[in-house]
Amino acid sequence: MAELPNNELPPKTCSIEKLVTNKKDVAKVLDGSKTATRRNGRYADIGEVMVLEGSEFVVERVYAQTLGELTDEHARQEGYGSVEEYKQSILKFHPGMPWLPQMSVWVHEFAPVVN
């Protein structure tokens, strides 16, 4: 999907403070193995800074993607080895959630702030 500037993205549905909250995910971000988070809403703008345990991460890309478009490379951005591993983790965390290829999610890609 084509990337849009912040002023062309729909309004945020949540705040950046809730983008990464799971302790295991926070640890993955801090050790560099997680560089993206997919959510059912938009939690951050491009350029916004997320602070995790005193470390800052800047949101570099925000775009929509369907679950059917996920590749193993996308799963690695999330800190998993494959789409199947990522899928099983999500379904365990959200019991009863359907995994539908056409379901759209918001991808938030981030990187450490370099001072």
JOGILIN-V768263 format. One record per pair of residues at least 24 apart in sequence whose C-alpha atoms are under 8 Angstrom apart, sorted by the first residue. I is the first residue (numbers start at 0). J is the second residue. D is the distance in Angstrom with one decimal. If there is no record, write none. Layout:
i: [I & I]
j: [J & J]
d: [D & D]
This chain:
i: [0 & 0 & 0 & 1 & 2 & 2 & 2 & 3 & 4 & 5 & 5 & 9 & 10 & 11 & 11 & 11 & 11 & 11 & 12 & 12 & 12 & 13 & 13 & 13 & 13 & 14 & 14 & 15 & 15 & 15 & 15 & 15 & 16 & 16 & 17 & 18 & 18 & 24 & 25 & 27 & 29 & 32 & 32 & 32 & 32 & 33 & 33 & 33 & 33 & 34 & 34 & 34 & 34 & 34 & 34 & 35 & 35 & 35 & 35 & 35 & 35 & 36 & 36 & 36 & 36 & 36 & 37 & 37 & 37 & 37 & 38 & 38 & 38 & 39 & 39 & 39 & 40 & 40 & 41 & 42 & 43 & 54 & 55 & 55 & 56 & 56 & 56 & 56 & 57 & 57 & 57 & 57 & 58 & 58 & 58 & 58 & 59 & 59 & 59 & 59 & 60 & 60 & 60 & 60 & 61 & 61 & 61 & 61 & 62 & 62 & 62 & 63 & 63 & 63 & 63 & 64 & 64 & 64 & 64 & 65 & 65 & 65 & 65 & 65 & 66 & 66 & 66 & 66 & 66 & 66 & 66 & 67 & 67 & 67 & 67 & 68]
j: [62 & 63 & 64 & 62 & 60 & 61 & 62 & 62 & 45 & 44 & 45 & 41 & 41 & 40 & 41 & 42 & 43 & 44 & 40 & 41 & 42 & 40 & 41 & 42 & 43 & 42 & 43 & 42 & 43 & 47 & 48 & 49 & 49 & 50 & 42 & 42 & 43 & 78 & 51 & 78 & 54 & 75 & 76 & 77 & 78 & 75 & 76 & 77 & 78 & 76 & 77 & 78 & 108 & 109 & 110 & 76 & 77 & 106 & 107 & 108 & 109 & 76 & 77 & 106 & 107 & 108 & 104 & 105 & 106 & 107 & 104 & 105 & 106 & 103 & 104 & 105 & 104 & 105 & 105 & 107 & 107 & 111 & 111 & 112 & 109 & 110 & 111 & 112 & 109 & 110 & 111 & 112 & 107 & 108 & 109 & 110 & 107 & 108 & 109 & 110 & 106 & 107 & 108 & 109 & 105 & 106 & 107 & 108 & 105 & 106 & 107 & 103 & 104 & 105 & 106 & 103 & 104 & 105 & 106 & 100 & 101 & 102 & 103 & 104 & 98 & 99 & 100 & 101 & 102 & 103 & 104 & 99 & 100 & 101 & 102 & 100]
d: [7.2 & 6.8 & 7.0 & 7.7 & 7.8 & 7.3 & 5.9 & 7.4 & 7.7 & 6.0 & 6.3 & 7.9 & 7.4 & 7.2 & 4.8 & 5.5 & 6.6 & 7.8 & 5.6 & 5.4 & 6.0 & 7.2 & 6.6 & 4.8 & 7.8 & 5.1 & 6.5 & 5.1 & 5.1 & 7.9 & 7.9 & 6.3 & 6.7 & 7.7 & 7.3 & 6.0 & 7.7 & 8.0 & 6.9 & 6.5 & 7.6 & 7.6 & 7.1 & 7.5 & 5.2 & 7.3 & 5.3 & 4.8 & 4.6 & 5.1 & 6.3 & 7.6 & 5.8 & 5.5 & 6.4 & 5.3 & 5.5 & 6.8 & 5.4 & 4.2 & 6.0 & 7.9 & 6.1 & 5.8 & 5.3 & 6.6 & 6.0 & 5.4 & 4.5 & 6.2 & 5.5 & 5.3 & 6.7 & 7.2 & 4.8 & 6.0 & 6.8 & 5.9 & 5.8 & 8.0 & 7.3 & 7.7 & 5.9 & 5.5 & 6.0 & 5.2 & 4.2 & 5.1 & 5.3 & 5.5 & 6.2 & 5.8 & 6.6 & 5.8 & 4.2 & 6.7 & 7.6 & 5.7 & 5.2 & 7.1 & 7.7 & 5.9 & 5.1 & 7.1 & 6.8 & 5.5 & 4.7 & 6.5 & 5.7 & 5.3 & 7.0 & 6.5 & 5.7 & 4.5 & 6.0 & 5.5 & 5.5 & 6.3 & 6.8 & 6.3 & 5.5 & 5.3 & 4.2 & 6.0 & 7.5 & 6.7 & 4.8 & 6.3 & 5.7 & 6.4 & 7.2 & 7.4 & 3.9 & 6.1 & 7.7 & 7.5]
